[in-house]
Amino acid sequence: MIRYYYLFSVFIFIILGCSDKIANVNEDEKILELVYSDYKYPQNFFIENLNGANIYYVNSLSITPLGERTSSSTELSTNNRDTAYYWSELTYLNSSYYRTFVDERETERYFEFKRVSEQNPHDVVLFRVHKSDYLDRSMYDSFNQGKIIGKYNGKSFEVDDIKELIEYLIFVKTYNDGSYKVLNSVCNEKDDKFVHTITEILIAYGDWGIRDEIKLYDTRYVVDKASRRISLEKKLIKTISGRDN
């Protein structure tokens, strides 16, 4: 891990400070080395030990019967445990696959209800509901995405809190995504906002006879101090070719 941390620190410097062809070649080689390694997140990035389980955030679509669903989905939040449990029950009742409720827990961020398949004990899903006192995502429709992705309601409002919030959101979205890696994660405080910058890699694996395509993005999460709303901006840095298939 220390070796990989050193490598991406070097080529992030190259990305920001160099433009000659030799530097670009070396930069691409270092990126490809990370792409085809087991590296995923930088040191001190927020991660959870899920012990092989998957995470599912209960949403407006999952609690709705199949015949009544629309092309809109927002993650739900509440401060009431019973409401959260009821939503998790509706979610599994409206699912085509049954899992038995076996355990639950509560954190500052969410209520969690663990369900396990009766046929396969390794098939474990952690059904979660955001706590309203931490995060509200009712304004973010995953089918019709806008710039605003949520509102932070946590009591503590410092740089470290925002860094953990953003990295938490990234982790739960990408923990099982083999085509995604984070190169750099930095949070800074401005006069009226927090700006968290992520340098990320997205990998499109090619089919037979087609090269993999690797895209580097500069992604900015901005948390407005007055409204506490979280906005997302993404800019493509470069595209490079990967391995042949």
C-alpha positions as CSV (number, residue, x, y, z in Angstrom):
1,M,0.0,0.0,0.0
2,I,2.9,2.4,0.8
3,R,4.3,1.8,-2.6
4,Y,1.0,2.6,-4.4
5,Y,0.5,5.7,-2.2
6,Y,3.9,7.0,-3.3
7,L,3.1,6.2,-7.0
8,F,-0.1,8.1,-7.2
9,S,1.3,11.0,-5.2
10,V,4.0,11.3,-7.8
11,F,1.7,11.2,-10.8
12,I,-0.8,13.5,-9.3
13,F,2.1,16.0,-9.2
14,I,2.8,15.2,-12.8
15,I,-0.8,15.8,-13.8
16,L,-0.8,19.2,-12.2
17,G,2.6,20.4,-13.1
18,C,3.9,18.8,-16.3
19,S,2.8,18.8,-19.9
20,D,5.7,17.4,-21.9
21,K,5.4,14.1,-23.8
22,I,7.8,12.1,-21.7
23,A,6.1,13.1,-18.5
24,N,2.7,12.1,-20.0
25,V,4.0,8.7,-20.9
26,N,5.4,8.1,-17.4
27,E,2.1,9.4,-15.9
28,D,0.0,6.9,-18.0
29,E,2.3,4.0,-17.0
30,K,1.8,4.8,-13.3
31,I,-2.0,5.1,-13.8
32,L,-2.1,1.8,-15.6
33,E,-0.1,0.1,-12.9
34,L,-2.7,1.2,-10.3
35,V,-5.6,0.3,-12.6
36,Y,-4.5,-3.3,-12.9
37,S,-3.5,-3.7,-9.2
38,D,-5.7,-4.4,-6.1
39,Y,-5.4,-0.7,-5.1
40,K,-8.8,1.0,-4.7
41,Y,-8.7,3.9,-2.2
42,P,-5.9,6.0,-0.7
43,Q,-4.7,5.7,2.8
44,N,-7.0,7.0,5.5
45,F,-10.0,6.9,3.2
46,F,-13.3,6.1,4.8
47,I,-14.1,2.4,4.5
48,E,-16.3,-0.2,6.3
49,N,-15.6,-3.8,6.9
50,L,-18.8,-5.4,5.5
51,N,-17.7,-9.0,6.0
52,G,-18.9,-10.0,2.5
53,A,-22.3,-8.3,2.9
54,N,-23.9,-5.9,0.4
55,I,-25.5,-2.5,1.3
56,Y,-28.9,-1.4,0.1
57,Y,-30.4,2.0,1.0
58,V,-34.2,1.9,1.3
59,N,-35.8,4.3,-1.2
60,S,-39.1,5.6,-2.5
61,L,-39.1,2.9,-5.2
62,S,-38.3,-0.1,-3.0
63,I,-41.2,0.5,-0.6
64,T,-43.7,0.8,-3.5
65,P,-45.5,-2.3,-5.0
66,L,-44.2,-3.3,-8.4
67,G,-47.3,-2.4,-10.2
68,E,-47.3,1.2,-8.8
69,R,-43.7,2.2,-9.4
70,T,-42.6,5.2,-11.4
71,S,-39.3,6.3,-13.0
72,S,-38.2,8.1,-9.8
73,S,-36.2,7.0,-6.8
74,T,-35.0,8.9,-3.7
75,E,-33.3,7.5,-0.7
76,L,-35.4,7.7,2.5
77,S,-34.4,9.2,5.9
78,T,-36.0,9.3,9.3
79,N,-35.0,9.6,13.0
80,N,-37.5,7.0,14.0
81,R,-36.3,3.4,14.3
82,D,-39.8,1.9,13.9
83,T,-40.4,3.9,10.7
84,A,-37.0,2.8,9.3
85,Y,-37.8,-0.9,10.1
86,Y,-41.3,-0.6,8.5
87,W,-39.6,0.7,5.3
88,S,-37.1,-2.1,5.3
89,E,-40.0,-4.6,5.7
90,L,-41.9,-3.0,2.7
91,T,-38.7,-3.2,0.7
92,Y,-38.2,-6.9,1.2
93,L,-42.0,-7.7,0.8
94,N,-41.9,-5.9,-2.6
95,S,-38.8,-7.8,-3.6
96,S,-38.8,-10.9,-5.7
97,Y,-36.3,-12.6,-3.3
98,Y,-36.9,-13.4,0.3
99,R,-34.2,-12.8,3.0
100,T,-34.8,-13.4,6.7
101,F,-34.3,-10.6,9.2
102,V,-31.5,-11.6,11.7
103,D,-30.1,-8.5,13.3
104,E,-30.1,-4.7,13.5
105,R,-27.9,-1.8,14.6
106,E,-27.9,2.0,14.7
107,T,-25.2,4.5,14.1
108,E,-25.1,8.3,13.9
109,R,-25.6,7.9,10.1
110,Y,-28.2,5.3,9.6
111,F,-30.5,2.5,10.9
112,E,-29.4,-0.9,9.6
113,F,-31.4,-4.2,9.3
114,K,-29.5,-7.3,8.4
115,R,-31.2,-9.9,6.2
116,V,-29.8,-13.3,5.1
117,S,-31.0,-15.7,2.4
118,E,-32.4,-19.0,3.8
119,Q,-30.9,-20.9,0.8
120,N,-27.5,-19.2,0.9
121,P,-26.1,-18.0,4.2
122,H,-23.4,-16.0,2.4
123,D,-26.1,-13.9,0.7
124,V,-26.3,-11.1,3.2
125,V,-27.9,-7.6,2.6
126,L,-27.7,-4.7,5.0
127,F,-30.8,-2.7,4.5
128,R,-30.2,0.9,5.6
129,V,-32.2,4.1,6.2
130,H,-30.4,7.4,6.5
131,K,-30.9,9.3,9.8
132,S,-32.5,12.7,9.1
133,D,-30.1,14.2,11.7
134,Y,-27.2,13.2,9.6
135,L,-28.2,13.2,5.9
136,D,-31.2,14.1,3.8
137,R,-31.2,12.9,0.2
138,S,-34.9,13.5,-0.6
139,M,-33.9,16.2,-3.2
140,Y,-31.8,13.7,-5.2
141,D,-33.5,11.4,-7.7
142,S,-31.2,8.7,-8.9
143,F,-33.1,8.3,-12.1
144,N,-33.1,12.0,-12.9
145,Q,-29.9,13.3,-11.4
146,G,-29.3,16.9,-10.7
147,K,-26.4,18.9,-9.3
148,I,-27.6,18.7,-5.7
149,I,-27.1,15.3,-4.2
150,G,-28.1,15.8,-0.6
151,K,-28.2,17.9,2.6
152,Y,-25.8,17.4,5.5
153,N,-27.5,17.8,8.9
154,G,-24.8,16.6,11.2
155,K,-24.1,18.5,14.5
156,S,-20.4,18.9,13.9
157,F,-19.5,21.0,10.8
158,E,-15.7,20.9,10.4
159,V,-13.4,19.9,7.6
160,D,-12.9,16.4,9.0
161,D,-16.7,15.9,9.2
162,I,-17.2,16.9,5.5
163,K,-14.3,14.7,4.4
164,E,-15.8,11.7,6.2
165,L,-19.3,12.5,4.8
166,I,-18.1,12.6,1.2
167,E,-15.9,9.5,1.5
168,Y,-18.7,7.7,3.1
169,L,-21.0,8.5,0.2
170,I,-18.4,7.4,-2.3
171,F,-17.6,4.2,-0.4
172,V,-21.2,3.0,-0.2
173,K,-21.6,3.6,-3.9
174,T,-18.4,2.0,-5.1
175,Y,-17.2,-0.6,-2.6
176,N,-18.2,-3.4,-4.9
177,D,-17.5,-1.6,-8.2
178,G,-14.4,-3.2,-9.8
179,S,-14.2,-0.4,-12.4
180,Y,-13.7,2.4,-9.9
181,K,-10.7,3.7,-8.0
182,V,-9.9,6.9,-6.0
183,L,-6.5,8.4,-6.5
184,N,-6.7,11.4,-4.2
185,S,-9.2,12.8,-1.7
186,V,-8.7,16.3,-0.2
187,C,-11.1,18.6,1.7
188,N,-10.6,22.3,2.1
189,E,-12.6,25.0,3.9
190,K,-13.5,28.3,2.1
191,D,-15.3,31.4,3.4
192,D,-18.8,30.2,2.6
193,K,-18.3,26.5,1.7
194,F,-16.4,23.3,2.0
195,V,-14.8,21.9,-1.2
196,H,-13.9,18.2,-1.3
197,T,-11.9,17.2,-4.4
198,I,-11.6,13.6,-5.6
199,T,-9.4,12.4,-8.4
200,E,-11.0,9.3,-9.6
201,I,-10.5,6.6,-12.2
202,L,-13.4,5.0,-14.1
203,I,-12.5,1.9,-16.1
204,A,-14.5,0.6,-19.1
205,Y,-13.4,-2.9,-19.8
206,G,-13.4,-3.8,-23.5
207,D,-14.8,-6.9,-25.1
208,W,-12.8,-9.2,-27.4
209,G,-10.5,-7.2,-29.7
210,I,-11.3,-3.9,-27.9
211,R,-8.9,-2.1,-25.5
212,D,-9.9,-1.1,-22.0
213,E,-10.6,2.6,-21.7
214,I,-9.5,4.5,-18.6
215,K,-10.9,7.9,-17.7
216,L,-9.5,10.3,-15.1
217,Y,-12.0,12.8,-13.5
218,D,-11.6,15.7,-11.3
219,T,-14.7,15.6,-9.1
220,R,-15.7,18.4,-6.7
221,Y,-18.2,18.0,-3.9
222,V,-19.2,21.4,-2.6
223,V,-21.1,21.8,0.8
224,D,-22.6,25.3,1.1
225,K,-22.3,26.5,4.7
226,A,-25.6,28.4,4.7
227,S,-27.9,25.8,3.2
228,R,-25.7,22.7,4.0
229,R,-26.6,21.3,0.6
230,I,-24.1,19.1,-1.2
231,S,-23.5,19.7,-4.9
232,L,-21.4,17.7,-7.4
233,E,-19.3,18.8,-10.3
234,K,-17.3,16.5,-12.5
235,K,-14.6,17.3,-15.1
236,L,-12.8,14.9,-17.4
237,I,-9.0,15.2,-17.0
238,K,-7.9,12.7,-19.6
239,T,-8.6,9.3,-21.3
240,I,-6.0,6.7,-21.9
241,S,-6.0,3.2,-23.5
242,G,-5.6,0.1,-21.3
243,R,-4.9,-3.5,-22.1
244,D,-6.0,-5.4,-25.2
245,N,-8.6,-8.0,-24.8
